[in-house]
Amino acid sequence: MPRSERRLTARQVSALTAPGRYPDGGGLYLEVKAPSKGGDDEKGRKTWLWRYRRAGKRRDMGLGAVDDVTLAEVRAEREKWRDVLRTGADPIEERAREKAKMLRRGLTFGEAADAYIAERLGHYKRARHREAWKQTLDAYAGALRPKPVADISTADVLGAVAPIWLSKSPTAKELRRRIETIIDSARALGHIDEARANPARWRGHLDKLLPRQKPGVAHFRAMDWREVPAFIQRLRAANFAGARALEFLILTATRTNETLGAEWPEVDLDASVWTIPKERMKAGREHRVPLPARAVEILRQVKETRPSQFLFHGVRPRETMSERTLSAILHRWKVPATVHGFRSAFSDWRGEATNFPSELAEVALAHVVGDSTERAYRRGDALERRKALMDAWAKFIDGKSGATVIPLRARKQP
C-alpha cells in the first residue's frame, strides 16, 4: 500500500470522538456515529467503512467495528476486497457468496461464535460486553474454534471448562453459559440437528460431571466491596502516611510489596501511569498500572511533604514503609479484613456491580491468564481499557458511582 494512503494512526483511531467520517486512504474510512439518546456509550460507536465504485455506481461495504477490528487488520481486509474488485467481481456480493458457501460446508464453532457476537450482541452500546465474550472464548475455548459446531461433544466442552472450574469459578460459569448459548444459536439457525442435545447444558448433564464449586474459599479475608467507600472516607480523615499508602494500594488494587517497594522513577505523573519492573512482580513480568486522579493526587502530596526515593517511606526516608504499618490500621480499627483482601473486594465489585470482562480484571490484578488473552490485552489500547476499569473503581469508592453503599458499623476511634 502506498505510504501516502495511510492517513490514520492507532492513537488517532482511539482518540477521535466527534461524529463524522475520517479517511485512511484507498476508500477506507473510520466512521464515528453520534451517541444515541439515553444510550450508555457516551462517545458513540466507531466502525470501519470501505467505499468503492463498480460499474459506475458507488457502494459502501462495512468492515466491522473498531472494537473488533484493528487498524492494521482492516487495512489488510480492505486490500483483500480491492483485489476482488480488480477481478471484476463485486466485493459485497462475493462476501455474501463466501458466507453461503461456509454455511453449506458446515459452520465451525469459531464461525458460530463470531457470528453470534457480531449479529446478536451488536446492539449492545457498551463494547466491553462484546469484548468480554470474545476474550473469554479466545482464552479458554480456543481449541473449539476449528471444530464443526454440530460435532462439539461433551468431552470438548469439559476440555475447555474443567481446567478452570475450581480455580476461576466465575469465569468458568460464564464460559459454560456462553458455549451453550452459541451452540443453541447455531441449532436455531439450522446448523445442528434439533434432536441433538446441547453438550454444554448444565441441568441433568454437566452438573453430574463437574465437581461442586466451593464459594467463599479464600486465603485472605476481604471486606465486602460495598463497605469499601465508607472505609475510604475514614482513611481520608486520618492524617498519617500509612493511611495514604493504604488508600493508594486500594485505588490501584496492587499487592502490599508492590506499593511499599515503589520508587519514583517507576511513576509518570503526567501520563498517570506507574510501571512496576518485572523484578518486583510475582509473575516476573513488567506491569503497568493506570493511576486514577485520586491516586495521582496522593502521590503529588507525598512527594511534596515526604520526599524520599520511595513513594511511601518508613520512619527513615531511606527505608520502605513496613507492611505492619498497613495491617496495624485494620487491627486498631477492628476491621475484619486483611490488606491483601482489598484485591478480592475489587474483583468482587467488578463481577457484581459492573459489566467489565473478568479477563480485564485479571490483567489489572497482574494475574497469569491464558496466552491468547494476555496477548489481546497487552496490545493496542490495553492500558486504556484498564484505565477505564480503574477510574470506575476510583469513582465507586469515592461514592460517585451511584451504587448502593453499606456504611461501616460505628466503631470507636483508636
ABEGO torsion letter per residue (X at the ends): XBAAABABBAAAAAABABBEBBBAEGGBBBBBBBBBBGBABAAEBBBBBBBBBBGGBBBBBBAEBAAABBAAAAAAAAAAAAAAAAAGBBAAAAAAAAAAAAAAAEBBAAAAAAAAAAAAAAABABAAAAAAAAAAAAAAAAAAAABBAAABBAAAAAAAAAAAAAABAAAAAAAAAAAAAAAAAAAAAGABBAABBBAABABGBAAAABBBBBBGBBABBBBBAAAAAAAAAAAAABBBAAAAAAAAAAAAGBBAAAAAABBAAABBAAAGBBBBBAAABAAGBBBBBBBBAAAAAAAAAAAAABBBABABBBABAABBBBAAAAAAAAAAAGBBBBAAAAAAAAAAAAAAABABBAAAAAAAAGBBBBAAAAAAAABEAAAAAAAAAAAAAAAAAAGAAGBBBBBBBBBBBX
